[in-house]
Amino acid sequence: MSDAGYGYTKTLEKTSFEDAEKRVVEALKAEGFGVLTEIDVRATFAKKLEVDFPPYKILGACNPKLAHRALSMEPGIGLLLPCNVVLMQDAEGRSVVKIIKPQAMFQVADTPGLGDLAGEVDAKLVRVMDAL
C-alpha cells in the first residue's frame, strides 16, 4: 500500500474493476462502513462531456457511529464527510483503490478530541486497505 500525504493507495493486480468494487464494499462493511453515495465519473463524463474516460468511481463511505461522534463534537465537520474512496483503472488496466486519510482531512478543524477520533477512523480504513 503506497501512502500519499492525503490518502492511501493500493493497486489490485489481476482484479477486474467490478470485482475490486465488490471487494472494497465488503471490506468497508466489515469495518462498519456503508456506501452512502456513488459517483460514476466515467458515466458522467460520457453523458455530460461526450468524453471517454477510464473506469473511475468515487464512493462516499460512512460509519454512522463514528460520524455521529464527529458531528456531536463539531457540527460543521459534515463538510468533510463522508470519507471518500476512489476506485479507478490505471493505464495498465489494473484496479486501483485510494482512500482519504481522515487525519489529513480533519486537521482543518481545531476541536478537542477530533484528532483522536480521526485516528480511530484511520485505523479502520487502513484495515480496509489491508483486507484488499
Summary of the structure (lengths in Angstrom):
residues: 132
radius of gyration: 15.2
end to end distance: 9.8
largest distance: 46.8
contacts: 391
relative contact order: 0.23
helix: 47%
strand: 27%
